[in-house]
């Protein structure tokens, strides 16, 4: 269960001895370590500190250091009126470099496998994983197996949880088509409507912003002992704030802010504002994906970041709470999400490496398969390497200098085994690899 963070020590003047060089040098090394995960007071106080230094005093110095290069965002604390801010730590800069190198623009040729059969397999799988995990974070009660079975067989949802997952899958599958549109309140509203249609306790909450009569409070705990974690800004602030959010997203002319940081800030801003009676988390994550794709990080189409978040759900919610509790320091949320992105990228590369080795082993075994003739083996090897290749009787006949009947029997034989699918192009039959050819051959 996620609870409100323990209050940090109040800011007071620092003891002079902390600023003396030997102690200060040791403390700065501690600060570098704790800033990798950007620890809050509840974990910072457990760190090993120089002899004689109180955790409370070290925390105050850390807070001072963190605020030296703060960058103010447009998100305002409704209760206090102050802005949310963040600081560019070494860890944030390192993580941003990794994301830029691996997910944007001209990434390395090692992802060339994504243009083959692995691309379709991983894209479909990641869309399913993202839809399922994002829905489960919001309370969908179903297993991955049942959810994937529903999506793969295209059967109708059996309950509200499955409807939520189907909505997520349908929506994120179409997000790429929205990249040419500027972000507007109407577009965000359309996303919420698509994500929540037929999946809410109150159907009227679909496709509308919340109003004064909506009693929205985020809490944790059992009935009668709930602890309030977040009270969203009043409904009267939603429309002007939505305009500010969209203006921030669409503005590329002001002071530069890294696109990945902007996408994560948009995620936080929408979740903090909580503009809808329901579906806020799903919509905030969808806007994050949309913004990343708009900014050219095309590999995000293949990442299921919600799956990583689901596995670290308590940390995800604590990063919200730390940011709100610790003087509006958004760095907690930025750091957590950058690490989640890195983990998702790591899982992608591991998948590609594994599938590449599996396909190589499969091709080696296939080349020795005695139940197929050498011409059929050649077709299947090419189909594995180039899944979009079309084979015709005539082209196969020419390639292997065999009769029309022999070429026809080769292709029909592979079709009968379930390896190729037959279609027509004009008056000519054409054959292509089935989508699950690798599985069929295993």
C-alpha positions in Angstrom: 0.0 0.0 0.0 1.3 3.5 -0.9 1.2 6.0 1.9 1.9 9.7 2.1 5.7 10.2 2.6 7.2 11.0 6.0 7.6 14.8 6.3 11.2 15.9 5.7 13.1 18.1 8.2 12.3 21.8 7.8 14.8 24.1 6.2 16.9 26.0 8.7 20.4 27.5 8.7 23.2 25.0 8.1 25.9 24.3 10.7 29.1 25.9 9.6 31.1 22.7 10.1 29.3 21.1 7.2 30.8 23.6 4.8 34.4 22.8 5.9 36.3 21.1 3.1 37.0 17.6 4.4 33.4 17.0 5.5 31.9 18.8 2.5 34.0 16.6 0.1 32.6 13.4 1.7 29.1 14.7 1.7 29.2 15.6 -2.0 30.2 12.0 -2.7 27.2 10.8 -0.7 25.0 13.3 -2.7 26.2 11.9 -6.0 25.3 8.4 -4.9 21.8 9.3 -3.6 21.0 11.4 -6.7 21.3 8.4 -8.9 17.9 7.3 -7.6 17.1 10.8 -6.3 16.3 9.6 -2.8 13.8 11.3 -0.6 14.3 11.9 3.1 12.8 8.5 4.2 15.7 6.7 2.5 18.3 9.4 2.6 18.3 9.3 6.5 19.5 5.7 6.3 22.6 6.5 4.3 26.1 6.3 5.8 27.3 9.8 6.6 30.6 11.3 7.8 31.2 10.9 11.5 29.4 13.5 13.5 27.0 14.7 10.7 23.4 14.5 11.6 21.1 13.2 8.8 18.8 16.3 9.2 21.7 18.6 8.6 23.0 16.6 5.6 19.5 16.6 4.2 19.3 20.4 4.4 22.6 20.8 2.6 21.4 18.3 -0.1 18.2 20.2 -0.6 20.2 23.4 -1.0 22.5 21.8 -3.6 19.5 20.3 -5.5 17.9 23.7 -5.7 21.0 25.6 -7.1 20.2 24.9 -10.7 16.5 24.4 -10.6 14.4 24.9 -13.7 10.8 26.1 -13.1 7.9 24.4 -15.0 4.5 25.8 -15.8 2.8 23.4 -13.2 1.5 25.4 -10.3 0.9 24.0 -6.8 -2.8 24.7 -6.3 -2.5 24.7 -2.5 0.6 26.9 -2.1 0.6 28.7 -5.5 4.3 27.9 -6.1 5.6 26.3 -9.3 6.9 22.7 -9.7 10.6 22.6 -10.6 13.3 20.2 -11.4 17.1 20.0 -11.5 19.2 18.4 -14.2 21.2 15.8 -12.3 24.1 13.8 -13.7 21.8 10.8 -13.7 19.2 12.6 -15.7 21.7 13.7 -18.3 23.1 10.2 -18.6 19.6 8.6 -19.0 18.7 11.2 -21.6 21.8 10.4 -23.6 20.8 6.7 -23.5 17.3 7.4 -24.8 18.6 9.7 -27.5 21.1 7.1 -28.7 18.7 4.2 -28.6 15.2 5.5 -29.4 15.4 8.6 -31.5 16.3 9.7 -35.0 19.0 7.6 -36.6 19.5 4.8 -34.1 22.1 2.1 -34.7 21.8 -0.5 -37.4 21.3 -3.2 -34.7 17.6 -2.5 -34.8 17.5 -3.4 -38.5 15.8 -6.6 -37.4 12.7 -4.5 -36.7 12.2 -4.3 -40.5 11.7 -8.0 -40.7 9.3 -10.4 -39.0 10.5 -9.4 -35.6 9.0 -6.0 -36.2 5.5 -7.2 -36.6 5.8 -9.7 -33.8 7.2 -7.3 -31.3 4.9 -4.4 -32.3 1.8 -6.5 -31.8 3.2 -7.9 -28.6 4.2 -4.6 -27.1 0.9 -3.0 -28.0 -0.8 -5.8 -26.1 1.5 -5.5 -23.1 1.1 -1.8 -22.9 -2.7 -2.0 -23.1 -2.8 -4.7 -20.4 -0.4 -3.1 -18.0 -1.8 0.4 -18.4 -5.2 -1.0 -17.6 -4.1 -3.1 -14.7 -2.4 0.0 -13.1 -5.9 1.6 -13.2 -7.6 -1.5 -11.6 -8.4 -3.9 -14.5 -8.8 -7.3 -12.8 -7.8 -9.9 -15.3 -4.8 -12.0 -16.2 -2.3 -11.3 -19.0 -3.2 -14.7 -20.5 -7.0 -14.0 -20.7 -6.4 -10.5 -22.0 -4.0 -11.6 -24.7 -6.4 -14.4 -25.7 -9.2 -11.8 -26.1 -7.0 -9.5 -28.2 -5.5 -12.2 -30.4 -8.9 -13.9 -31.1 -10.7 -10.6 -31.3 -13.5 -11.9 -29.2 -15.9 -9.5 -27.4 -14.9 -8.4 -23.9 -16.6 -10.3 -21.2 -16.4 -7.6 -18.5 -15.4 -4.1 -17.8 -11.8 -5.0 -17.1 -11.5 -6.6 -20.6 -13.3 -3.6 -22.1 -10.7 -1.3 -20.5 -7.9 -3.3 -22.1 -9.5 -3.4 -25.5 -10.0 0.3 -25.4 -6.3 0.8 -24.5 -5.2 -1.5 -27.3 -7.4 0.2 -29.9 -6.4 3.7 -28.7 -2.6 3.2 -28.6 -2.7 1.4 -31.9 -4.0 4.6 -33.5 -1.9 7.1 -31.6 0.7 7.2 -34.4 -1.9 8.6 -36.8 -2.4 11.6 -34.5 1.2 12.8 -34.7 0.5 15.4 -37.3 -2.1 17.1 -35.1 -1.2 19.8 -32.5 -2.1 18.8 -28.9 -5.4 20.4 -28.0 -7.9 20.0 -25.1 -10.3 18.4 -27.7 -7.7 15.9 -28.8 -7.0 14.9 -25.1 -10.7 14.6 -24.5 -11.0 12.3 -27.6 -8.2 10.1 -26.1 -10.0 9.9 -22.8 -13.3 9.0 -24.5 -11.6 6.3 -26.6 -9.9 4.9 -23.5 -12.9 4.8 -21.2 -15.9 4.0 -23.6 -18.1 1.4 -22.0 -15.5 0.8 -19.2 -16.6 3.2 -16.4 -18.8 2.9 -13.4 -20.5 6.0 -14.5 -20.8 6.1 -18.3 -21.5 9.8 -18.3 -17.9 10.4 -17.2 -16.7 9.3 -20.7 -15.7 12.1 -23.0 -16.1 15.0 -20.6 -14.0 17.1 -18.1 -14.9 16.8 -14.5 -17.1 19.5 -12.9 -17.7 20.9 -9.4 -20.1 18.1 -8.5 -17.4 15.4 -9.0 -15.9 14.6 -5.7 -12.4 13.6 -6.7 -9.9 12.7 -4.0 -7.0 10.2 -4.4 -6.6 8.2 -1.2 -5.1 5.0 0.1 -6.2 2.7 2.9 -9.2 0.7 4.0 -12.7 2.0 4.2 -13.1 4.4 7.1 -9.3 5.0 7.5 -8.4 6.4 4.1 -5.4 8.7 3.9 -5.7 11.5 1.4 -2.8 11.4 -1.0 -3.8 14.1 -3.5 -6.6 16.6 -3.9 -6.7 17.8 -7.5 -7.1 21.5 -8.3 -10.7 22.7 -8.5 -12.8 22.0 -11.6 -12.9 25.7 -12.4 -9.2 25.6 -13.2 -9.4 22.7 -15.7 -10.1 24.6 -18.9 -7.5 27.3 -18.5 -4.9 24.7 -17.3 -5.7 22.4 -20.3 -5.0 25.4 -22.6 -1.7 26.0 -20.7 -0.7 22.3 -21.0 -1.4 22.3 -24.8 0.5 25.6 -25.3 3.5 24.1 -23.5 3.4 20.9 -25.6 3.1 22.8 -28.9 5.7 25.5 -28.1 9.0 24.8 -29.8 10.2 28.5 -29.9 10.8 29.2 -26.2 13.8 28.2 -24.1 14.9 24.7 -25.0 13.7 21.8 -22.9 14.6 18.2 -23.7 11.6 16.5 -25.5 11.8 13.5 -23.2 11.6 15.7 -20.2 8.7 17.6 -21.7 6.9 14.3 -22.4 7.3 13.2 -18.8 6.3 16.6 -17.5 3.1 16.4 -19.6 2.4 13.0 -18.0 2.8 14.5 -14.5 0.8 17.7 -15.3 -2.2 15.8 -16.6 -2.2 13.4 -13.7 -1.8 16.2 -11.2 -4.6 18.3 -12.7 -6.8 15.2 -12.9 -9.1 16.8 -15.5 -11.4 13.8 -15.8 -13.7 12.1 -13.4 -12.0 8.8 -14.5 -9.3 7.6 -16.9 -6.7 10.2 -15.9 -3.7 7.9 -15.6 -4.4 6.1 -18.9 -4.9 9.4 -20.7 -1.7 10.9 -19.2 0.3 7.9 -20.4 -1.3 8.0 -23.8 -0.3 11.7 -24.2 3.2 10.8 -23.1 3.5 8.3 -26.0 1.9 10.6 -28.5 4.4 13.4 -27.6 7.4 11.1 -27.9 6.3 9.9 -31.3 5.6 13.4 -32.4 9.1 14.3 -31.5 10.7 11.6 -33.7 11.3 8.9 -31.0 9.9 6.3 -33.3 11.2 3.3 -31.3 8.6 4.2 -28.6 6.0 2.5 -30.8 7.7 -0.8 -29.7 8.1 0.0 -25.9 5.8 -1.1 -23.2 6.7 1.3 -20.5 3.5 0.6 -18.5 4.7 -3.0 -18.1 7.8 -1.7 -16.3 5.7 0.7 -14.3 3.3 -2.1 -13.3 6.3 -4.1 -11.9 7.3 -1.0 -9.9 3.9 0.3 -9.2 4.6 1.5 -5.6 7.7 3.4 -6.8 5.6 5.0 -9.5 3.0 6.4 -7.1 5.7 7.4 -4.6 7.4 9.4 -7.3 4.2 11.4 -7.6 3.9 11.9 -3.9 7.6 12.7 -3.3 7.4 15.4 -6.0 4.3 17.0 -4.4 5.6 16.6 -0.8 9.2 17.8 -1.2 8.6 21.5 -2.1 7.3 20.6 -5.6 10.5 19.0 -6.7 9.6 17.2 -10.0 13.0 15.5 -10.2 11.7 12.4 -8.4 9.1 11.8 -11.1 11.5 12.5 -13.9 14.1 10.2 -12.6 11.7 7.3 -12.0 10.3 7.6 -15.5 13.7 7.8 -17.2 14.7 4.6 -15.5 11.5 3.0 -16.6 12.2 4.0 -20.2 15.7 2.6 -19.9 14.4 -0.7 -18.6 11.9 -0.9 -21.4 14.7 -0.3 -24.0 16.8 -2.9 -22.3 14.0 -5.5 -22.7 13.6 -4.6 -26.4 17.3 -5.2 -27.1 17.2 -8.4 -25.2 14.2 -9.6 -27.2 15.8 -8.7 -30.5 19.1 -10.5 -29.5 17.1 -13.5 -28.4 15.0 -13.7 -31.5 18.0 -13.2 -33.7 19.7 -16.2 -32.1 16.5 -18.2 -32.3 16.0 -17.4 -36.0 19.6 -18.3 -36.8 19.3 -21.6 -35.0 16.0 -22.2 -36.8 17.5 -21.5 -40.2 20.4 -23.8 -39.4 18.0 -26.6 -38.5 15.8 -25.9 -41.4 18.7 -26.2 -43.9 19.0 -29.8 -42.8 15.3 -30.7 -42.7 15.0 -34.1 -44.6 11.2 -33.8 -45.1 11.6 -30.8 -47.4 13.5 -30.6 -50.7 16.3 -28.1 -51.1 14.0 -25.7 -53.1 11.4 -25.6 -50.3 14.1 -25.1 -47.7 15.4 -22.1 -49.7 11.9 -20.6 -49.8 11.5 -20.9 -46.0 14.9 -19.5 -45.2 14.2 -16.5 -47.4 10.7 -16.1 -45.9 12.2 -16.1 -42.4 14.8 -13.4 -43.4 12.4 -11.4 -45.5 8.8 -12.1 -44.4 7.3 -9.6 -46.9 8.6 -11.5 -49.9 6.0 -12.9 -52.3 6.6 -16.2 -54.1 4.9 -17.1 -57.4 4.9 -20.4 -59.2 6.5 -18.7 -62.2 9.3 -17.0 -60.2 10.1 -20.2 -58.3 10.2 -22.1 -61.6 12.7 -19.6 -63.0 14.8 -19.4 -59.9 15.4 -23.2 -59.7 15.1 -24.1 -63.4 12.3 -26.6 -62.8 9.0 -27.4 -64.5 5.8 -25.5 -63.8 4.3 -28.6 -62.1 7.4 -29.1 -59.8 7.3 -25.4 -58.8 3.6 -25.6 -58.1 4.0 -28.7 -56.0 6.8 -27.1 -54.0 4.6 -24.1 -53.0 1.4 -26.0 -52.5 3.3 -28.4 -50.3 4.5 -25.6 -48.1 1.0 -24.2 -48.0 -0.5 -27.5 -46.9 2.0 -27.6 -44.0 0.8 -24.2 -42.8 4.1 -22.4 -43.7 2.8 -20.3 -46.5 -0.5 -18.5 -47.2 -1.9 -18.2 -50.7 -3.4 -15.2 -52.3 -4.0 -13.7 -55.8 -2.4 -10.8 -57.6 -4.4 -10.3 -60.7 -4.7 -13.7 -62.3 -1.6 -15.1 -60.6 -1.3 -17.0 -57.3 1.2 -15.6 -54.9 2.4 -17.1 -51.6 3.7 -15.4 -48.5 5.0 -16.5 -45.1 2.3 -16.9 -42.4 2.6 -14.4 -39.5 3.7 -17.1 -37.1 6.1 -18.9 -39.4 8.9 -19.2 -36.8 6.5 -20.8 -34.3 5.1 -23.1 -37.0 8.6 -24.3 -37.8 9.6 -24.9 -34.1 
